[in-house]
Amino acid sequence: MATNISLHEISSRLDRVFESSRGIEDDEIKSHYARYLCVLTSGYLEESVKIIIRAYVSQRTHPTISNYVDSSTNNITNLKTEKLSKFLNSFNSEWKDKFETTLTDEEKDSIDSVVANRHQIAHGQNVGVSYIRVNDWYKNVKKVVEKVSVIVNS
């Protein structure tokens, strides 16, 4: 239950940022917002996966192991599809298999695009992302987070 509340809080916060930027008419400012939202979407994916895994581990293992997992997951960044799949496999190969079989090409492309663009943005490179494109990626990333939560908790 705490997992869903935390995930809900994170996605609601990001939903509000998307909503508040929707009405921006200035193309240059909207372009800056799109880049900002891309970075936030990447962070949303990373933090959501951490919350899901940490909650799972804390409910099922000794506190020492839970502390180790909490510490280890701090370093989980740049979660492209392949890296996320490997991360899930490090806990349970069935999670990886379910993840890979339920993930659509559009969801995979969204994850990989968000992370790749986030990396370019963070390193000062020019990226041509639009608000509409980032919003579509975000919707798909939210679906992926829900899939991961269902897979891990089933």
For each residue, the residues with C-beta under 8 A, 3 or more apart:
1: 4 5
2: 5 6 55
3: 6 7 51 52 55 56 149 153
4: 1 7 8 149
5: 1 2 8 9
6: 2 3 9 10 51 55
7: 3 4 10 11 48 51 52 145 149
8: 4 5 11 12
9: 5 6 12 13
10: 6 7 13 14 44 47 48 51
11: 7 8 14 15 44 48 142 145
12: 8 9 15 16
13: 9 10 16 17
14: 10 11 17 18 37 40 41 44 138
15: 11 12 18 19
16: 12 13 19 20
17: 13 14 20 21 37 40
18: 14 15 21 22 37 135 138
19: 15 16 22
20: 16 17 23
21: 17 18 24 30 33 37 131
22: 18 19 131
23: 20
24: 21 29 30 33 131
25: 30
26: 29 30
27: 30 31
28: 31 32
29: 24 26 32 33
30: 21 24 25 26 27 33 34 131
31: 27 28 34 35 129 130 131
32: 28 29 35 36
33: 21 24 29 30 36 37 131
34: 30 31 37 38 129 130 131 133 134
35: 31 32 38 39 117 121 127 129
36: 32 33 39 40
37: 14 17 18 21 33 34 40 41 131 134 135 138
38: 34 35 41 42 114 117 118 121 127 129 134 137
39: 35 36 42 43 118 121 122
40: 14 17 36 37 43 44
41: 14 37 38 44 45 114 118 134 137 138 141
42: 38 39 45 46 78 79 114 115 118
43: 39 40 46 47
44: 10 11 14 40 41 47 48 138 141 145
45: 41 42 48 49 79 84 111 114 115 141 144 145
46: 42 43 49 50 76 77 79
47: 10 43 44 50 51
48: 7 10 11 44 45 51 52 145 148 149
49: 45 46 52 53 76 79 84 87 145 148
50: 46 47 53 54 73 74 76
51: 3 6 7 10 47 48 54 55
52: 3 7 48 49 55 56 145 148 149 152 153
53: 49 50 56 57 69 73 91 152
54: 50 51 57 58 66 69 70 73
55: 2 3 6 51 52 58 59
56: 3 52 53 59 60 91 152 153
57: 53 54 60 61 65 66 69 70
58: 54 55 61 63 66
59: 55 56
60: 56 57
61: 57 58 65 66 69
62: 65 66
63: 58 66 67
64: 67 68
65: 57 61 62 68 69
66: 54 57 58 61 62 63 69 70
67: 63 64 70 71
68: 64 65 71 72
69: 53 54 57 61 65 66 72 73
70: 54 57 66 67 73 74
71: 67 68 74
72: 68 69 75
73: 50 53 54 69 70 76
74: 50 70 71
75: 72
76: 46 49 50 73 79 87
77: 46
78: 42 83 115 118 119
79: 42 45 46 49 76 83 84 87 111 115
80: 83 84 111 112 115 116
81: 84 85 103 108 111 112
82: 85 86
83: 78 79 80 86 87
84: 45 49 79 80 81 87 88 99 111 148
85: 81 82 88 89 96 99 100
86: 82 83 89 90 96
87: 49 76 79 83 84 90 91
88: 84 85 91 92 95 96 99 148 151 152
89: 85 86 92 93 95 96
90: 86 87
91: 53 56 87 88 95 152
92: 88 89 95 96
93: 89 96 97
94: 97 98
95: 88 89 91 92 98 99 151 152
96: 85 86 88 89 92 93 99 100
97: 93 94 100 101
98: 94 95 101 102 151
99: 84 85 88 95 96 102 103 147 148 151
100: 85 96 97 103
101: 97 98
102: 98 99 147 151
103: 81 99 100 107 108 144 147
104: 107 108 140
105: 108 109
106: 109 110 140
107: 103 104 110 111 140 141 143 144 147
108: 81 103 104 105 111 112
109: 105 106 112 113
110: 106 107 113 114 136 137 140 141 144
111: 45 79 80 81 84 107 108 114 115 140 141 144
112: 80 81 108 109 115 116
113: 109 110 116 117 137
114: 38 41 42 45 110 111 117 118 134 137 138 141
115: 42 45 78 79 80 111 112 118 119
116: 80 112 113 119 120
117: 35 38 113 114 120 121 127 129
118: 38 39 41 42 78 114 115 121 122
119: 78 115 116 122 123
120: 116 117 123 125 126 127
121: 35 38 39 117 118 124 125 127
122: 39 118 119
123: 119 120
124: 121
125: 120 121
126: 120
127: 35 38 117 120 121
128:
129: 31 34 35 38 117 133 134
130: 31 34 133 134
131: 21 22 24 30 31 33 34 37 134 135
132: 135 136
133: 34 129 130 136 137
134: 34 37 38 41 114 129 130 131 137 138
135: 18 37 131 132 138 139
136: 110 132 133 139 140
137: 38 41 110 113 114 133 134 140 141
138: 14 18 37 41 44 114 134 135 141 142
139: 135 136 142 143
140: 104 106 107 110 111 136 137 143 144
141: 41 44 45 107 110 111 114 137 138 144 145
142: 11 138 139 145 146
143: 107 139 140 146 147
144: 45 103 107 110 111 140 141 147 148
145: 7 11 44 45 48 49 52 141 142 148 149
146: 142 143 149 150
147: 99 102 103 107 143 144 150 151
148: 48 49 52 84 88 99 144 145 151 152
149: 3 4 7 48 52 145 146 152 153
150: 146 147 153 154
151: 88 95 98 99 102 147 148 154
152: 52 53 56 88 91 95 148 149
153: 3 52 56 149 150
154: 150 151
